[in-house]
């Protein structure tokens, strides 16, 4: 029978907000696993102690941001509307059912006025990592790094073409010292001191967000982007570092500095790293060797002109410091340039009559030149790691750690687009997104471990009962069997044993 029901919600009910939030809600697990009290102490110096209106609790303020990043709510106005109607959000923030929710401008004004010049976002991220370390979820022995692009809040058709300074590599000073030593070892004079002017290149600069970079990469969309350089730990894929650069900065440029920061900030004893082919540069290979870190880096295919011999066809002879061509002729050391490459040149008289000359060089004077970086030995050592069982295992887990971390951030936490403009604000976004991912991971691992401990406890309690039941069943079976044997047969066996 169909009955019409009064759908007007006008009745009064006595209920607590605690009863309305499901026991297995994610926010309950996060609130149980993460201690947010440190936020209040870290921002205390940013508030006036004896003047002004009472401020909203900074813990509540940042918890609202965490909710937005945790559930992929990109708009702060929409976030406040969600908090208004979502009971779980209110419970997490400590609001009652009738408490007034702050205006969306509370977040934006605090960001612009109070936190703009502070490092609070980095400190919050670091503290979450420290809590993961204290729970033995991070050991820092094997780290995986990669970068992903975030579309800048800028129209790709609104730009001006300007001459800008190219990004400088962080190992340039060490390279210059090694170039000088290499030239001296080969009997060459040191290069003349050159005025160190910044290297300039012509590039597109956005008129909407000048901090972003115009990215042109194979297989990637073209436009103005930022790059989020992220490092995760191998144990539970906890994010240990995140850093933002414009989209036209190469992945390898900030890598060594960020690696050193993690070692210093968290005391990591890094033993191995897993990287993709974009990090396979001479500077990074040299840096990993200097830090005694085992590198497993993907292979990068060298550029090759079709119809000509490959560089691998020329064999380097370590003892004589020469290259030997496929026809057996020697290419001897000529010089070392400012970029750190040794030049090995052939004899024109031999190349002129060589049958492979047309496949070897286009030089008008019949001279073949092969270059070799002064840190090529380090590159070859790192490349050999890729072929070992340990290197294969380390690199295999890369897709399960850092790539999975990026996939979750894009799919679940709104990390495809930059929410605000300017590198500093995008950096804040990346730090908060990484922080909530770590919170979620910590909460889920803690909840799982507690469940496993409970199951083990139940097993310990239940196992003696199972054993008792098994023995009882066996004893009862023996008794039943014994009762089925005739009495005369038993007495015969006792009186006349075999």
C-alpha positions as CSV (number, residue, x, y, z in Angstrom):
1,X,0.0,0.0,0.0
2,X,1.4,3.4,-1.0
3,X,1.2,6.0,1.7
4,X,2.0,9.7,1.3
5,X,4.6,10.9,3.8
6,X,5.0,14.4,5.1
7,X,8.4,15.5,3.8
8,X,8.5,18.8,5.8
9,X,11.6,18.8,8.0
10,X,10.1,20.8,10.9
11,X,10.3,18.4,13.8
12,X,12.9,19.0,16.5
13,X,15.3,16.2,17.4
14,X,17.8,15.8,20.2
15,X,21.0,14.5,18.5
16,X,24.8,15.1,18.9
17,X,27.1,15.8,16.0
18,X,29.3,12.9,17.2
19,X,26.5,10.5,16.3
20,X,26.0,11.8,12.8
21,X,29.6,11.2,11.6
22,X,30.2,7.7,10.5
23,X,32.8,5.8,12.6
24,X,34.9,4.9,9.5
25,X,34.9,8.4,8.0
26,X,38.3,9.5,6.6
27,X,38.3,12.7,8.7
28,X,37.9,10.6,11.9
29,X,41.0,8.6,11.0
30,X,43.0,11.7,10.2
31,X,41.9,13.4,13.4
32,X,43.0,10.4,15.4
33,X,46.4,9.9,13.6
34,X,47.6,13.5,13.2
35,X,48.4,16.0,15.9
36,X,47.5,19.5,14.6
37,X,48.5,21.3,17.8
38,X,51.8,22.3,16.4
39,X,50.2,24.8,14.0
40,X,49.2,27.1,16.8
41,X,52.7,27.4,18.1
42,X,54.3,27.9,14.7
43,X,52.0,30.9,13.8
44,X,51.9,32.5,17.3
45,X,54.5,35.1,16.3
46,X,52.4,36.2,13.4
47,X,49.5,37.3,15.7
48,X,49.4,40.3,18.0
49,X,49.3,39.2,21.6
50,X,47.3,42.1,23.1
51,X,45.6,44.1,20.3
52,X,43.0,43.6,17.6
53,X,39.8,41.5,17.3
54,X,39.9,37.9,18.4
55,X,41.2,35.8,15.5
56,X,39.9,32.6,14.2
57,X,41.9,29.7,15.6
58,X,44.8,29.1,13.2
59,X,44.3,25.3,13.6
60,X,40.7,25.6,12.4
61,X,41.9,27.9,9.6
62,X,44.3,25.4,8.2
63,X,42.0,22.5,8.8
64,X,39.6,24.2,6.4
65,X,42.3,24.4,3.8
66,X,43.1,20.7,4.4
67,X,39.5,19.8,3.8
68,X,39.5,21.7,0.5
69,X,42.6,20.0,-0.7
70,X,41.7,16.6,0.7
71,X,38.3,16.4,-1.2
72,X,39.4,18.4,-4.2
73,X,37.3,21.6,-3.6
74,X,39.2,24.2,-5.6
75,X,37.0,27.2,-4.8
76,X,37.3,28.7,-1.3
77,X,33.7,30.0,-1.6
78,X,32.5,26.6,-2.5
79,X,34.5,25.2,0.4
80,X,32.6,27.4,2.9
81,X,29.3,26.3,1.4
82,X,30.4,22.6,1.8
83,X,31.4,23.2,5.4
84,X,28.0,24.8,6.0
85,X,26.1,21.7,5.1
86,X,28.5,18.8,5.7
87,X,28.3,17.4,9.3
88,X,31.6,15.6,9.0
89,X,33.4,18.8,8.1
90,X,31.8,20.6,11.0
91,X,32.9,17.8,13.4
92,X,36.5,17.9,12.1
93,X,36.6,21.7,12.6
94,X,35.0,21.6,16.0
95,X,31.9,23.5,14.9
96,X,28.4,22.7,16.2
97,X,25.4,22.3,14.1
98,X,24.3,25.9,14.6
99,X,27.8,27.6,14.7
100,X,28.4,30.2,12.0
101,X,30.9,29.3,9.4
102,X,33.6,32.0,8.6
103,X,33.4,33.9,5.4
104,X,35.6,32.8,2.4
105,X,37.5,36.1,2.6
106,X,38.9,34.9,6.0
107,X,41.2,32.5,4.2
108,X,42.2,34.8,1.4
109,X,42.9,37.8,3.7
110,X,45.0,35.7,6.1
111,X,47.0,34.3,3.1
112,X,47.6,37.8,1.7
113,X,48.3,39.7,4.9
114,X,49.5,37.3,7.5
115,X,51.2,34.4,5.8
116,X,52.5,35.9,2.6
117,X,56.0,36.4,3.8
118,X,56.2,33.5,6.2
119,X,57.3,29.9,5.7
120,X,54.4,28.4,7.6
121,X,53.3,26.2,4.7
122,X,56.7,24.6,4.4
123,X,56.9,24.1,8.2
124,X,53.5,22.4,8.3
125,X,54.5,20.1,5.5
126,X,57.8,19.3,7.3
127,X,56.1,18.6,10.6
128,X,53.7,16.1,8.9
129,X,56.7,14.3,7.5
130,X,58.3,14.3,10.9
131,X,55.2,12.7,12.4
132,X,55.4,10.0,9.7
133,X,59.1,9.4,10.6
134,X,58.2,9.1,14.3
135,X,55.7,6.4,13.3
136,X,58.4,4.5,11.4
137,X,56.6,5.1,8.1
138,X,59.6,6.8,6.5
139,X,63.2,5.7,6.6
140,X,64.8,7.8,3.8
141,X,67.0,5.0,2.5
142,X,65.5,4.8,-1.0
143,X,63.9,7.9,-2.6
144,X,62.0,8.4,-5.8
145,X,61.8,11.8,-7.6
146,X,59.9,13.1,-10.6
147,X,58.0,16.2,-11.8
148,X,54.5,16.9,-13.1
149,X,53.1,19.9,-14.8
150,X,50.3,22.2,-13.5
151,X,48.5,24.4,-15.9
152,X,49.1,28.0,-15.0
153,X,46.1,30.3,-14.5
154,X,47.1,32.1,-17.6
155,X,45.9,32.3,-21.3
156,X,48.6,30.7,-23.5
157,X,47.7,33.3,-26.3
158,X,48.5,36.3,-24.1
159,X,52.3,36.7,-24.0
160,X,55.2,38.9,-25.0
161,X,58.5,37.7,-26.3
162,X,61.5,38.7,-24.2
163,X,65.1,37.9,-23.6
164,X,65.3,36.2,-20.2
165,X,68.2,34.6,-18.2
166,X,68.5,30.9,-18.6
167,X,68.5,28.7,-15.6
168,X,72.0,27.9,-14.3
169,X,73.0,24.4,-13.2
170,X,73.9,24.0,-9.6
171,X,77.1,22.2,-10.3
172,X,78.8,24.9,-12.4
173,X,81.5,25.8,-9.9
174,X,82.5,22.2,-9.4
175,X,82.6,21.7,-13.2
176,X,84.9,24.7,-13.7
177,X,87.3,23.3,-11.1
178,X,87.4,19.9,-12.8
179,X,87.8,21.4,-16.2
180,X,90.9,23.2,-15.0
181,X,92.4,20.0,-13.4
182,X,91.6,18.1,-16.6
183,X,93.4,20.6,-18.8
184,X,96.4,20.6,-16.6
185,X,96.5,16.8,-16.6
186,X,96.7,16.9,-20.4
187,X,99.3,19.6,-20.4
188,X,97.0,22.4,-21.5
189,X,96.9,25.9,-20.1
190,X,93.9,26.9,-18.0
191,X,91.1,28.6,-19.8
192,X,91.2,32.4,-19.7
193,X,88.9,33.9,-17.1
194,X,85.8,35.0,-18.9
195,X,83.3,37.6,-17.7
196,X,80.5,35.6,-16.3
197,X,77.5,37.2,-17.9
198,X,74.2,35.4,-17.6
199,X,73.2,33.3,-20.5
200,X,70.2,34.9,-22.3
201,X,67.5,33.2,-24.4
202,X,64.4,34.5,-26.2
203,X,61.2,33.0,-24.8
204,X,57.5,33.7,-24.3
205,X,56.5,35.4,-21.1
206,X,52.9,35.4,-20.0
207,X,51.3,38.8,-19.4
208,X,48.8,37.2,-16.9
209,X,51.2,35.2,-14.8
210,X,54.9,36.1,-15.6
211,X,56.2,33.6,-13.1
212,X,55.0,30.7,-15.2
213,X,57.1,29.2,-18.0
214,X,56.2,28.3,-21.5
215,X,56.6,24.6,-21.7
216,X,57.4,22.8,-25.0
217,X,58.0,19.0,-24.4
218,X,57.5,16.0,-26.5
219,X,54.2,14.4,-25.7
220,X,53.1,17.2,-23.4
221,X,50.7,20.1,-24.0
222,X,52.1,23.5,-25.0
223,X,51.4,26.5,-22.9
224,X,52.2,28.2,-19.6
225,X,52.8,25.7,-16.8
226,X,54.5,25.2,-13.5
227,X,56.4,22.1,-12.6
228,X,55.9,20.3,-9.2
229,X,59.2,18.5,-8.4
230,X,58.3,15.8,-5.9
231,X,60.2,13.2,-3.9
232,X,58.6,10.2,-2.1
233,X,60.0,7.6,0.2
234,X,59.9,3.9,-0.8
235,X,58.3,2.5,2.3
236,X,54.8,3.9,2.3
237,X,55.2,6.5,-0.5
238,X,55.2,9.4,2.0
239,X,56.0,12.6,0.2
240,X,59.3,14.0,1.7
241,X,59.8,17.0,-0.6
242,X,58.0,19.2,-3.1
243,X,59.3,22.2,-5.0
244,X,57.9,24.4,-7.8
245,X,59.7,25.9,-10.8
246,X,58.4,27.4,-14.0
247,X,57.4,24.9,-16.7
248,X,60.5,25.6,-18.9
249,X,63.0,24.6,-16.2
250,X,64.7,21.3,-16.7
251,X,64.0,18.6,-14.0
252,X,67.6,18.1,-13.2
253,X,68.4,21.7,-12.2
254,X,66.8,21.8,-8.7
255,X,67.3,18.1,-7.9
256,X,70.6,18.0,-6.0
257,X,69.7,21.0,-3.9
258,X,66.4,19.4,-2.9
259,X,68.1,16.1,-2.2
260,X,70.6,17.8,0.2
261,X,67.7,19.7,1.9
262,X,66.0,16.4,2.8
263,X,69.2,14.8,4.1
264,X,69.8,17.9,6.3
265,X,66.2,18.6,7.4
266,X,65.2,15.0,8.2
267,X,68.5,13.4,8.7
268,X,68.0,10.9,5.9
269,X,70.8,8.4,5.2
270,X,69.9,8.1,1.5
271,X,71.4,4.9,0.0
272,X,69.7,4.8,-3.4
273,X,67.4,6.9,-5.7
274,X,65.2,6.0,-8.6
275,X,64.8,8.5,-11.4
276,X,63.6,8.7,-14.9
277,X,65.7,9.5,-18.0
278,X,65.3,13.3,-17.6
279,X,67.7,13.1,-14.7
280,X,70.4,11.3,-16.6
281,X,72.9,14.1,-16.8
282,X,76.6,14.3,-16.1
283,X,76.0,16.7,-13.1
284,X,73.5,14.5,-11.3
285,X,75.6,11.3,-11.9
286,X,78.6,13.1,-10.5
287,X,76.6,14.5,-7.6
288,X,75.3,11.0,-6.7
289,X,78.8,9.6,-6.7
290,X,80.1,12.4,-4.5
291,X,77.2,11.6,-2.0
292,X,77.8,7.8,-2.2
293,X,74.3,7.2,-3.4
294,X,73.3,4.3,-5.7
295,X,71.4,5.7,-8.7
296,X,69.0,3.7,-10.8
297,X,68.2,6.0,-13.7
298,X,66.3,5.2,-16.9
299,X,68.2,5.0,-20.2
300,X,68.2,8.1,-22.5
301,X,68.5,7.5,-26.2
302,X,71.2,9.6,-27.7
303,X,70.5,11.8,-30.8
304,X,71.5,10.2,-34.0
305,X,71.6,11.3,-37.6
306,X,70.3,8.6,-39.9
307,X,72.9,7.2,-42.3
308,X,75.9,8.0,-40.1
309,X,77.8,5.9,-37.6
310,X,76.7,6.1,-34.0
311,X,78.9,7.4,-31.2
312,X,78.8,3.9,-29.7
313,X,80.7,2.6,-32.7
314,X,83.8,4.4,-31.5
315,X,85.5,2.6,-28.7
316,X,87.1,4.6,-25.8
317,X,90.5,3.2,-24.6
318,X,91.0,4.1,-21.0
319,X,94.8,3.3,-20.9
320,X,95.7,5.5,-23.8
321,X,92.9,8.1,-23.4
322,X,92.0,7.7,-27.1
323,X,89.0,6.7,-29.2
324,X,89.3,4.0,-31.9
325,X,87.1,4.1,-34.9
326,X,85.5,1.1,-36.6
327,X,88.4,1.0,-39.1
328,X,91.0,0.9,-36.2
329,X,92.3,4.5,-36.5
330,X,93.0,6.5,-33.3
331,X,91.3,9.7,-32.4
332,X,93.6,11.5,-30.0
333,X,92.9,14.1,-27.3
334,X,92.8,17.6,-28.6
335,X,91.3,19.9,-25.9
336,X,88.7,20.4,-23.2
337,X,86.1,23.1,-23.7
338,X,84.3,25.3,-21.2
339,X,81.3,22.9,-21.1
340,X,83.5,20.1,-19.8
341,X,83.8,18.1,-23.0
342,X,87.0,16.6,-24.2
343,X,87.6,16.7,-27.9
344,X,89.2,13.7,-29.7
345,X,90.2,14.3,-33.3
346,X,91.3,11.9,-36.1
347,X,94.1,12.3,-38.6
348,X,92.8,13.9,-41.9
349,X,95.2,11.9,-44.0
350,X,93.7,8.6,-42.7
351,X,90.1,9.8,-42.9
352,X,90.5,11.0,-46.5
353,X,91.1,7.5,-47.8
354,X,88.8,5.7,-45.3
355,X,85.9,3.7,-46.9
356,X,83.6,4.8,-44.1
357,X,84.4,8.5,-44.5
358,X,80.9,9.3,-46.0
359,X,79.2,7.6,-43.0
360,X,81.6,9.1,-40.4
361,X,81.9,12.9,-40.9
362,X,80.7,15.8,-42.9
363,X,83.8,17.8,-42.1
364,X,85.4,19.6,-45.1
365,X,88.9,18.9,-43.8
366,X,88.2,15.2,-43.3
367,X,88.5,15.3,-39.5
368,X,86.3,13.3,-37.2
369,X,85.8,14.8,-33.7
370,X,84.3,12.7,-30.9
371,X,83.5,14.4,-27.6
372,X,83.5,12.9,-24.1
373,X,82.4,14.6,-20.9
374,X,85.0,14.7,-18.1
375,X,82.3,13.1,-15.9
376,X,81.5,10.4,-18.4
377,X,82.9,7.7,-16.1
378,X,80.2,8.6,-13.5
379,X,77.5,8.5,-16.2
380,X,78.6,5.0,-17.3
381,X,78.7,3.8,-13.7
382,X,75.1,5.0,-13.2
383,X,74.1,3.5,-16.5
384,X,75.5,0.1,-15.4
385,X,73.4,0.2,-12.2
386,X,70.3,0.1,-14.4
387,X,71.2,-3.3,-15.7
388,X,71.7,-4.9,-12.3
389,X,69.0,-6.8,-10.4
390,X,69.1,-4.2,-7.6
391,X,68.8,-1.4,-10.1
392,X,65.9,-3.1,-11.9
393,X,64.1,-3.6,-8.6
394,X,64.6,0.0,-7.5
395,X,63.4,1.4,-10.8
396,X,60.5,-1.0,-11.0
397,X,59.0,0.5,-7.9
398,X,59.1,4.0,-9.3
399,X,55.7,3.7,-11.0
400,X,54.2,2.4,-7.7
401,X,55.5,5.3,-5.7
402,X,56.1,8.8,-7.2
403,X,54.0,8.2,-10.3
404,X,51.1,6.8,-8.2
405,X,51.5,9.8,-5.9
406,X,51.1,12.3,-8.8
407,X,48.1,10.3,-10.2
408,X,46.3,10.5,-6.8
409,X,47.0,14.2,-6.5
410,X,45.6,14.9,-10.0
411,X,42.7,12.6,-9.8
412,X,41.5,13.2,-6.2
413,X,43.0,16.5,-5.0
414,X,42.6,18.9,-7.9
415,X,46.3,19.1,-8.7
416,X,45.9,19.5,-12.5
417,X,45.7,23.3,-12.4
418,X,47.3,26.1,-10.5
419,X,44.6,27.6,-8.3
420,X,46.4,31.0,-7.9
421,X,48.9,33.1,-9.8
422,X,52.6,33.5,-8.9
423,X,55.2,30.9,-8.1
424,X,55.0,31.5,-4.4
425,X,51.3,30.8,-4.2
426,X,51.6,27.8,-6.5
427,X,54.3,26.5,-4.2
428,X,51.9,26.9,-1.2
429,X,49.3,24.8,-3.2
430,X,51.8,22.1,-3.8
431,X,52.9,22.0,-0.2
432,X,49.3,21.8,1.1
433,X,48.4,19.1,-1.5
434,X,51.4,17.0,-0.5
435,X,50.6,17.5,3.2
436,X,47.0,16.2,2.9
437,X,48.2,13.3,0.9
438,X,50.6,12.4,3.6
439,X,47.9,12.9,6.3
440,X,45.6,10.5,4.4
441,X,48.4,7.9,4.0
442,X,49.4,8.1,7.6
443,X,45.8,7.8,8.8
444,X,45.0,4.8,6.6
445,X,48.2,3.0,7.6
446,X,47.6,3.7,11.3
447,X,44.0,2.4,10.9
448,X,45.2,-0.7,9.1
449,X,47.9,-1.4,11.6
450,X,45.4,-1.1,14.5
451,X,43.0,-3.5,12.7
452,X,45.9,-6.0,12.2
453,X,46.8,-5.7,15.8
454,X,43.2,-6.4,16.8
455,X,43.1,-9.4,14.5
456,X,46.3,-10.8,16.0
457,X,44.9,-10.3,19.5
458,X,41.7,-12.1,18.6
459,X,43.8,-14.9,17.1
460,X,45.8,-15.2,20.3
461,X,42.6,-15.4,22.3
462,X,40.9,-17.8,19.9
463,X,43.8,-20.1,19.1
464,X,43.7,-22.0,22.5
465,X,40.0,-22.5,22.2
466,X,40.5,-23.9,18.7
467,X,43.2,-26.2,20.0
468,X,41.0,-27.3,22.9
469,X,38.2,-28.1,20.5
470,X,40.5,-30.0,18.2
471,X,41.9,-32.1,21.1
472,X,38.3,-32.7,22.4
473,X,37.1,-33.9,19.0
474,X,40.1,-36.2,18.7
475,X,39.5,-37.6,22.2
476,X,35.8,-38.1,21.6
477,X,36.6,-39.9,18.4
478,X,39.0,-42.2,20.2
479,X,36.4,-42.9,22.9
480,X,33.8,-43.6,20.3
481,X,36.1,-46.0,18.5
482,X,37.1,-47.7,21.7
483,X,33.4,-48.2,22.7
484,X,32.8,-50.0,19.4
485,X,35.4,-52.7,20.1
486,X,33.8,-55.9,21.8
487,X,34.7,-56.3,25.5
488,X,35.9,-59.9,25.0
489,X,38.4,-58.8,22.3
490,X,39.8,-56.2,24.6
491,X,40.3,-58.6,27.5
492,X,41.9,-61.1,25.2
493,X,44.4,-58.5,24.0
494,X,45.2,-57.6,27.6
495,X,45.7,-61.2,28.9
496,X,47.6,-62.4,25.8
497,X,49.4,-59.4,24.2
498,X,51.1,-60.1,20.9
